[in-house]
């Protein structure tokens, strides 16, 4: 088990220190607060990713539409004759 680069022994040590500092009555409240904060960060991250994907799709669609409306007007390549001879 490896969460945020912290293994099980380190996690147990952090929990013991937190229990000693805050006491058994405050620990569940602190855990809920931390959980809500992490969930908020995850939701914000997912929202950012979704917005980024949506904008990328809109740009791709705009480029595709522009390419269809304004086809490239490339003149056919004309063979160049050597004028020196």
C-alpha positions as CSV (number, residue, x, y, z in Angstrom):
1,X,0.0,0.0,0.0
2,X,1.6,3.2,-1.2
3,X,-0.5,6.4,-0.9
4,X,1.2,9.7,-2.0
5,X,4.6,8.1,-1.7
6,X,3.9,7.1,1.9
7,X,4.1,3.5,2.9
8,X,2.2,1.6,5.6
9,X,4.8,2.1,8.4
10,X,5.0,5.9,7.8
11,X,1.2,6.1,7.7
12,X,1.0,4.3,11.0
13,X,3.5,6.6,12.6
14,X,1.6,9.7,11.3
15,X,-1.7,8.3,12.8
16,X,0.0,7.6,16.2
17,X,1.4,11.1,16.3
18,X,-1.9,12.7,15.3
19,X,-3.7,10.6,17.9
20,X,-1.3,11.9,20.6
21,X,-1.5,15.5,19.5
22,X,-5.2,15.9,18.8
23,X,-6.7,13.2,21.0
24,X,-9.3,10.5,20.1
25,X,-12.2,12.9,20.0
26,X,-10.8,15.4,17.5
27,X,-9.2,12.8,15.2
28,X,-12.4,11.8,13.3
29,X,-13.3,15.4,12.7
30,X,-9.9,16.2,11.3
31,X,-10.0,13.1,9.1
32,X,-13.4,14.2,7.7
33,X,-12.0,17.7,7.0
34,X,-8.9,16.2,5.2
35,X,-11.1,13.9,3.2
36,X,-13.4,16.7,2.1
37,X,-10.4,18.8,1.1
38,X,-8.9,15.9,-1.0
39,X,-12.3,15.3,-2.6
40,X,-12.6,19.0,-3.5
41,X,-9.1,18.9,-5.1
42,X,-10.0,15.8,-7.1
43,X,-13.3,17.4,-8.3
44,X,-11.5,20.6,-9.3
45,X,-8.9,18.6,-11.1
46,X,-11.5,16.6,-13.0
47,X,-13.4,19.7,-13.9
48,X,-10.2,21.3,-15.2
49,X,-9.4,18.2,-17.3
50,X,-13.0,18.1,-18.7
51,X,-12.9,21.8,-19.6
52,X,-9.5,21.4,-21.3
53,X,-10.8,18.4,-23.3
54,X,-13.9,20.4,-24.3
55,X,-11.9,23.4,-25.5
56,X,-9.5,21.1,-27.4
57,X,-12.5,19.5,-29.2
58,X,-14.0,22.9,-30.0
59,X,-10.7,24.1,-31.5
60,X,-10.3,20.8,-33.5
61,X,-13.9,21.2,-34.8
62,X,-13.3,24.9,-35.8
63,X,-10.1,23.9,-37.7
64,X,-11.9,21.1,-39.4
65,X,-14.8,23.4,-40.4
66,X,-12.5,26.0,-41.6
67,X,-10.7,23.5,-43.7
68,X,-13.9,22.3,-45.3
69,X,-15.2,25.9,-46.0
70,X,-12.0,27.3,-47.4
71,X,-10.3,24.5,-49.3
72,X,-6.6,25.0,-50.0
73,X,-6.0,26.7,-53.3
74,X,-2.8,25.2,-54.3
75,X,-1.8,25.6,-57.9
76,X,-0.5,22.4,-59.6
77,X,3.2,22.3,-59.7
78,X,4.5,23.3,-63.1
79,X,7.7,21.7,-64.4
80,X,10.5,24.2,-64.4
81,X,12.6,24.2,-67.6
82,X,16.3,25.0,-67.4
83,X,16.5,28.3,-69.3
84,X,20.3,28.2,-69.4
85,X,20.3,25.6,-72.3
